[in-house]
Amino acid sequence: MKASLRSGFLNLALLVGSVLFALAVVEIALRLADFSYPSFYLPDDRLGIRLRANAEGWSRSEGEAFVKINGAGYRDRERSIAKSADTFRIAVLGDSYAEALQVDFDKTFEAVLERRLNACKAFGGKKVEVLNFGVSGYGTAQELLTYRYVASKYVPDLVLVAFFAGNDVRNNSRDLEPDKVRPFFVVKGDALLEDRSFAESEEFRRRTNRLHAMLDQLRVLRVVQAAYFIKDRIQLHGEQPRGQDARQGGEAGLDDAVYSAPVTAQWLDAWVVTERLLAELRDEARSGGAKLVVVPLSTGIQVYPDEHERAAFMQARGITDLFYPDRRIEQMTAKLGVRSILLAPKLQDIAEREKVFLHGFPNTRMGTGHWNEAGHLRAAEIIAGELCHPVLAEAR
């Protein structure tokens, strides 16, 4: 009996040792191959999700960039909270377009904008700092909370909302947004009320339980990163839109309904909540001595360089104006007394005239997804051109 028990333990030890040895070999091979699929995100009981402070690694699922998250938990250089008297600060709030994991940091529109504004001496010759508070998946609600609890501490002089109509309006609606593990705001009478019930949800508890936290910590290992990579690729493949002509610009995660006037109560409410959130952000920025600027970004189809592909997309969906959300935001901000800078019409003109894709990467699909380096560069040029204009500078 003792001999058989000893033999069983030896066999188990050999099995465990063999598995560990195999994992070690795979780990070494993955590191030599420079494979990287790090975890940049953590659950957060106020914002739903946030970036992991000091995380770093390669991002290659769309484009390619080595990403470093600063000590405050944002994709930016290290910034001091204290601001010198000769500094003009711009706080950028946004989602994955602002976060910009697809391109090197110095190619992001925030970095390019900072260099351009310093070159043109737009704000009385002060040193300009453009701070990036963008986090993937954020809607206007999370951006408001980010300003309230984080960005305001840096005492910005200007708050720039990088508004992505492709899903920001939907993100602001509990009825329309598929991901419920996030804060929402609801309008009740004259009040805009925060709903943080997600923090008590079963899904949020699952994401923050000990097992999940332990597995997340193990993502420093490349073999664990590889397992997550395979899982996410399988999941992404299952979520791809079916029955769509890829050339007609159909993209998972975006809402075509935003290109037309709302026809349902849910979409009407989503736009109302969006306006109230921007109004609240305007007021909080003003109370901190800052001005608000809203910059509607572009979707891939809006700035697709081939007008025939844009027309096919519109015809297939009964859309009459691809710039409807941009014009609605422009009207909304005018009503709120807030400045807006529309990018999509100018970017479309550039893309069509120069036959250049401003969205997409060789490892995904050109004309879709996030801005590539050209998209970031041209967006920064347009924004800088507006902010550097001497007449506008005097108005500020």
C-alpha positions as CSV (number, residue, x, y, z in Angstrom):
1,M,0.0,0.0,0.0
2,K,2.8,2.4,1.0
3,A,4.7,1.5,-2.2
4,S,1.7,2.2,-4.4
5,L,1.0,5.5,-2.6
6,R,4.7,6.5,-3.1
7,S,4.5,5.5,-6.7
8,G,1.3,7.6,-7.1
9,F,3.0,10.7,-5.6
10,L,6.0,10.2,-7.8
11,N,3.8,10.0,-10.9
12,L,1.9,13.1,-9.8
13,A,5.2,14.9,-9.2
14,L,6.5,13.9,-12.6
15,L,3.3,15.1,-14.2
16,V,3.4,18.4,-12.4
17,G,7.1,18.8,-13.2
18,S,6.5,18.0,-16.9
19,V,3.7,20.5,-17.1
20,L,5.7,23.3,-15.4
21,F,8.7,22.5,-17.6
22,A,6.6,22.7,-20.7
23,L,5.0,26.0,-19.5
24,A,8.5,27.4,-18.8
25,V,9.7,26.4,-22.3
26,V,6.6,28.1,-23.8
27,E,7.1,31.2,-21.6
28,I,10.7,31.5,-22.8
29,A,9.7,31.0,-26.4
30,L,7.0,33.7,-26.2
31,R,9.4,36.1,-24.6
32,L,12.0,35.5,-27.3
33,A,9.3,36.0,-29.9
34,D,8.4,39.3,-28.1
35,F,4.8,38.2,-27.8
36,S,2.8,40.6,-25.7
37,Y,-0.9,40.8,-24.7
38,P,-0.9,42.6,-21.4
39,S,-3.8,43.7,-19.3
40,F,-4.1,47.4,-19.3
41,Y,-7.5,47.6,-17.4
42,L,-8.8,47.2,-14.0
43,P,-12.4,47.2,-12.7
44,D,-13.3,50.4,-10.8
45,D,-16.3,50.9,-8.5
46,R,-16.9,54.5,-9.6
47,L,-16.0,54.4,-13.3
48,G,-16.6,50.8,-14.2
49,I,-13.1,50.4,-15.6
50,R,-9.9,52.3,-15.5
51,L,-6.3,51.9,-16.8
52,R,-3.8,50.1,-14.7
53,A,-1.2,52.5,-13.4
54,N,2.3,51.9,-14.7
55,A,1.2,49.0,-17.0
56,E,3.2,48.6,-20.2
57,G,3.5,46.3,-23.1
58,W,2.8,45.9,-26.8
59,S,-0.6,46.5,-28.2
60,R,-0.9,44.7,-31.6
61,S,-4.6,43.8,-32.0
62,E,-5.1,46.9,-34.1
63,G,-2.0,48.8,-35.3
64,E,1.1,48.4,-33.3
65,A,2.5,50.4,-30.4
66,F,4.4,49.9,-27.2
67,V,2.1,51.4,-24.6
68,K,3.1,52.8,-21.2
69,I,0.5,53.9,-18.7
70,N,1.7,56.6,-16.3
71,G,1.6,56.5,-12.5
72,A,-1.8,58.2,-12.4
73,G,-3.3,55.6,-14.6
74,Y,-3.6,57.3,-18.0
75,R,-1.8,57.0,-21.3
76,D,0.4,60.0,-21.0
77,R,3.7,61.2,-19.8
78,E,4.1,61.6,-16.1
79,R,2.5,64.9,-15.1
80,S,2.7,66.9,-11.9
81,I,-0.6,68.0,-10.3
82,A,0.9,71.3,-9.5
83,K,0.8,73.8,-12.4
84,S,3.2,76.6,-12.9
85,A,1.9,80.1,-13.6
86,D,3.4,80.1,-17.1
87,T,1.6,76.9,-18.1
88,F,-1.7,76.6,-20.1
89,R,-3.2,73.2,-19.5
90,I,-5.7,71.3,-21.7
91,A,-7.4,68.2,-20.3
92,V,-8.6,65.8,-23.0
93,L,-11.5,63.6,-22.0
94,G,-12.5,60.7,-24.3
95,D,-12.6,57.0,-25.1
96,S,-10.4,54.7,-27.1
97,Y,-9.7,57.4,-29.7
98,A,-8.1,59.6,-27.1
99,E,-6.4,56.6,-25.3
100,A,-5.0,55.7,-28.8
101,L,-3.4,52.3,-28.1
102,Q,-3.1,51.8,-31.8
103,V,-0.2,54.3,-32.4
104,D,3.0,55.4,-30.6
105,F,2.3,58.0,-28.0
106,D,4.2,60.8,-29.8
107,K,1.9,60.2,-32.9
108,T,-1.3,60.6,-30.9
109,F,-3.4,63.7,-31.6
110,E,-2.8,64.9,-28.0
111,A,1.0,64.8,-28.4
112,V,0.9,66.4,-31.9
113,L,-1.5,69.0,-30.6
114,E,0.7,69.9,-27.7
115,R,3.7,70.4,-30.1
116,R,1.6,72.5,-32.5
117,L,0.1,74.7,-29.9
118,N,3.6,75.4,-28.3
119,A,4.9,76.2,-31.8
120,C,2.2,78.8,-32.6
121,K,2.2,80.3,-29.0
122,A,-1.6,80.2,-29.0
123,F,-2.1,81.2,-25.3
124,G,0.0,84.3,-24.7
125,G,3.3,82.4,-25.1
126,K,2.6,80.1,-22.2
127,K,3.9,76.6,-22.2
128,V,1.0,74.3,-23.3
129,E,0.4,70.9,-21.8
130,V,-2.2,68.6,-23.3
131,L,-3.1,66.0,-20.7
132,N,-4.7,62.7,-21.9
133,F,-7.4,61.3,-19.7
134,G,-9.0,59.0,-22.4
135,V,-10.0,55.5,-21.5
136,S,-11.4,52.9,-23.9
137,G,-15.1,52.4,-23.7
138,Y,-15.9,55.6,-21.8
139,G,-19.0,57.6,-22.6
140,T,-19.8,61.2,-21.6
141,A,-20.9,60.0,-18.2
142,Q,-17.5,58.5,-17.3
143,E,-15.8,61.5,-18.8
144,L,-17.8,63.8,-16.6
145,L,-16.8,61.7,-13.5
146,T,-13.2,61.6,-14.7
147,Y,-13.1,65.4,-14.8
148,R,-14.9,65.7,-11.5
149,Y,-12.6,63.3,-9.5
150,V,-9.3,63.3,-11.4
151,A,-8.7,65.8,-14.2
152,S,-10.0,68.8,-12.2
153,K,-7.1,68.3,-9.7
154,Y,-4.7,69.3,-12.5
155,V,-6.5,72.7,-12.8
156,P,-6.8,72.7,-16.6
157,D,-7.5,76.0,-18.4
158,L,-9.4,74.2,-21.2
159,V,-11.3,70.9,-21.1
160,L,-11.5,69.2,-24.5
161,V,-14.1,66.5,-24.9
162,A,-13.2,64.1,-27.8
163,F,-16.7,63.1,-28.6
164,F,-17.1,59.9,-30.7
165,A,-20.6,59.8,-32.0
166,G,-20.1,56.2,-33.2
167,N,-21.0,55.0,-29.7
168,D,-20.8,57.8,-27.1
169,V,-24.5,58.6,-27.4
170,R,-25.4,54.9,-26.9
171,N,-22.9,54.7,-24.0
172,N,-24.9,57.3,-22.2
173,S,-28.1,55.3,-22.2
174,R,-28.8,52.4,-19.9
175,D,-31.4,51.1,-22.3
176,L,-29.1,51.1,-25.4
177,E,-25.7,50.3,-23.9
178,P,-24.9,46.5,-23.9
179,D,-22.2,46.9,-21.2
180,K,-24.2,47.6,-18.0
181,V,-21.1,47.5,-15.8
182,R,-20.6,51.3,-15.9
183,P,-22.1,54.3,-14.2
184,F,-25.1,56.0,-15.9
185,F,-26.9,59.3,-15.4
186,V,-30.7,59.7,-15.6
187,V,-32.7,62.9,-15.9
188,K,-35.5,63.3,-13.4
189,G,-37.2,66.7,-13.7
190,D,-34.5,69.3,-13.5
191,A,-32.0,67.0,-11.8
192,L,-29.3,64.9,-13.4
193,L,-28.8,61.9,-11.1
194,E,-25.9,59.4,-11.1
195,D,-26.8,55.7,-11.0
196,R,-24.0,53.6,-9.6
197,S,-26.0,50.4,-9.1
198,F,-23.5,48.6,-11.4
199,A,-21.1,48.3,-8.5
200,E,-23.6,46.0,-6.8
201,S,-24.2,43.9,-9.8
202,E,-23.2,40.2,-10.1
203,E,-21.0,40.9,-13.1
204,F,-19.0,43.6,-11.3
205,R,-18.6,41.3,-8.3
206,R,-17.4,38.5,-10.6
207,R,-14.8,40.9,-12.1
208,T,-13.5,41.9,-8.6
209,N,-13.6,38.5,-6.9
210,R,-10.4,36.9,-5.6
211,L,-10.0,34.3,-8.4
212,H,-10.4,37.0,-11.1
213,A,-7.9,39.2,-9.3
214,M,-5.4,36.4,-9.0
215,L,-5.7,35.5,-12.7
216,D,-5.3,39.1,-13.6
217,Q,-2.1,39.3,-11.6
218,L,-0.8,36.2,-13.5
219,R,-1.0,38.1,-16.8
220,V,2.6,39.2,-16.3
221,L,3.3,35.7,-17.6
222,R,3.3,35.5,-21.4
223,V,1.6,32.0,-21.4
224,V,-1.3,33.5,-19.5
225,Q,-1.4,36.5,-22.0
226,A,-1.4,34.0,-24.8
227,A,-4.4,32.2,-23.3
228,Y,-6.3,35.5,-23.0
229,F,-5.3,36.4,-26.5
230,I,-6.8,33.2,-27.9
231,K,-10.0,33.6,-25.9
232,D,-10.5,37.2,-27.0
233,R,-9.9,36.3,-30.6
234,I,-12.5,33.6,-30.5
235,Q,-14.9,35.9,-28.8
236,L,-14.2,38.7,-31.2
237,H,-14.8,36.4,-34.2
238,G,-18.2,35.5,-32.8
239,E,-19.1,39.1,-32.4
240,Q,-18.3,40.2,-36.0
241,P,-21.3,41.5,-37.9
242,R,-22.6,38.9,-40.4
243,G,-24.2,39.4,-43.7
244,Q,-22.7,42.8,-44.2
245,D,-20.5,43.9,-47.1
246,A,-17.2,44.8,-45.5
247,R,-16.8,47.5,-48.0
248,Q,-20.0,49.2,-46.8
249,G,-18.3,50.1,-43.5
250,G,-20.2,47.9,-41.1
251,E,-18.3,47.8,-37.8
252,A,-19.0,45.9,-34.6
253,G,-19.5,48.2,-31.7
254,L,-20.9,51.1,-33.6
255,D,-24.5,52.2,-33.9
256,D,-25.7,53.2,-37.4
257,A,-28.8,54.7,-35.7
258,V,-26.7,57.7,-34.7
259,Y,-26.5,58.9,-38.3
260,S,-30.2,59.8,-38.3
261,A,-32.7,61.7,-36.2
262,P,-33.9,59.5,-33.2
263,V,-37.1,57.6,-33.9
264,T,-37.4,55.7,-30.6
265,A,-37.9,56.9,-27.0
266,Q,-34.6,55.3,-26.1
267,W,-32.6,57.2,-28.6
268,L,-34.5,60.5,-27.8
269,D,-33.6,60.0,-24.1
270,A,-30.0,59.1,-25.0
271,W,-29.5,62.5,-26.8
272,V,-31.2,64.3,-23.9
273,V,-28.9,62.7,-21.3
274,T,-25.9,63.5,-23.5
275,E,-26.9,67.2,-23.7
276,R,-27.4,67.3,-19.9
277,L,-24.0,65.6,-19.3
278,L,-22.3,68.2,-21.5
279,A,-24.1,71.0,-19.7
280,E,-22.9,69.6,-16.3
281,L,-19.4,69.3,-17.6
282,R,-19.5,72.9,-18.9
283,D,-20.6,74.1,-15.4
284,E,-18.0,72.1,-13.5
285,A,-15.3,73.2,-15.9
286,R,-16.3,76.8,-15.5
287,S,-16.4,76.6,-11.7
288,G,-12.8,75.4,-11.9
289,G,-11.8,78.3,-14.2
290,A,-11.7,76.3,-17.4
291,K,-13.6,76.5,-20.7
292,L,-15.1,73.6,-22.4
293,V,-14.6,72.7,-26.1
294,V,-16.4,69.7,-27.7
295,V,-14.6,68.1,-30.6
296,P,-16.8,65.5,-32.5
297,L,-14.4,63.0,-34.0
298,S,-15.0,60.9,-37.1
299,T,-16.1,57.4,-37.9
300,G,-14.4,55.4,-40.6
301,I,-17.2,55.6,-43.1
302,Q,-17.6,59.3,-42.7
303,V,-14.1,59.9,-44.0
304,Y,-13.8,56.9,-46.3
305,P,-11.9,58.2,-49.3
306,D,-14.2,56.6,-51.9
307,E,-17.5,58.5,-52.2
308,H,-19.1,55.5,-53.9
309,E,-18.5,53.3,-50.8
310,R,-19.9,56.0,-48.6
311,A,-23.0,56.2,-50.9
312,A,-23.4,52.4,-50.8
313,F,-23.3,52.5,-47.0
314,M,-25.9,55.2,-46.8
315,Q,-28.2,53.6,-49.3
316,A,-28.1,50.3,-47.5
317,R,-29.2,51.9,-44.3
318,G,-31.5,54.7,-45.5
319,I,-29.1,57.4,-44.3
320,T,-29.3,60.8,-45.9
321,D,-26.6,62.7,-44.0
322,L,-23.4,61.0,-42.6
323,F,-22.7,64.2,-40.6
324,Y,-26.0,64.2,-38.8
325,P,-24.5,63.5,-35.4
326,D,-21.8,66.1,-35.9
327,R,-24.3,68.8,-36.8
328,R,-26.5,67.8,-33.9
329,I,-23.6,68.2,-31.5
330,E,-22.8,71.5,-33.1
331,Q,-26.3,72.8,-32.5
332,M,-26.3,71.3,-29.0
333,T,-23.1,73.0,-28.0
334,A,-24.2,76.3,-29.5
335,K,-27.3,76.1,-27.3
336,L,-25.1,75.4,-24.3
337,G,-22.8,78.3,-25.1
338,V,-19.9,75.9,-25.7
339,R,-17.5,75.9,-28.6
340,S,-17.3,72.9,-30.9
341,I,-14.7,72.0,-33.5
342,L,-16.1,69.6,-36.2
343,L,-13.5,67.3,-37.7
344,A,-15.4,64.9,-39.9
345,P,-16.3,67.2,-42.8
346,K,-12.7,68.5,-43.1
347,L,-11.2,65.0,-42.7
348,Q,-13.5,63.7,-45.4
349,D,-12.3,66.4,-47.8
350,I,-8.7,65.5,-47.0
351,A,-9.3,61.7,-47.4
352,E,-11.1,62.1,-50.7
353,R,-8.7,64.7,-52.1
354,E,-5.6,62.8,-51.2
355,K,-7.0,59.3,-51.5
356,V,-5.7,58.4,-48.0
357,F,-7.2,56.2,-45.3
358,L,-7.4,58.0,-41.9
359,H,-8.8,55.0,-40.1
360,G,-7.5,51.4,-40.2
361,F,-4.3,49.5,-40.2
362,P,-2.6,46.8,-42.3
363,N,-3.4,44.2,-39.6
364,T,-7.1,45.1,-39.5
365,R,-9.1,46.7,-42.3
366,M,-8.3,50.0,-43.9
367,G,-11.1,52.6,-43.6
368,T,-12.5,51.2,-40.4
369,G,-11.7,51.2,-36.7
370,H,-9.6,53.8,-35.0
371,W,-7.5,56.6,-36.4
372,N,-4.1,55.6,-37.8
373,E,-1.1,57.9,-37.6
374,A,-2.4,60.0,-40.6
375,G,-5.8,60.3,-38.8
376,H,-4.3,61.5,-35.6
377,L,-2.0,63.9,-37.4
378,R,-4.7,65.5,-39.5
379,A,-7.1,65.8,-36.6
380,A,-4.4,67.5,-34.5
381,E,-3.7,69.9,-37.4
382,I,-7.4,70.9,-37.6
383,I,-7.8,71.4,-33.8
384,A,-4.5,73.3,-33.6
385,G,-5.5,75.5,-36.5
386,E,-8.7,76.4,-34.7
387,L,-7.0,77.1,-31.4
388,C,-4.0,79.0,-32.9
389,H,-6.2,81.3,-34.9
390,P,-5.4,84.8,-33.5
391,V,-9.0,86.0,-33.7
392,L,-10.2,83.0,-31.8
393,A,-7.3,83.3,-29.3
394,E,-8.4,86.8,-28.5
395,A,-12.0,85.6,-28.0
396,R,-10.7,83.1,-25.4
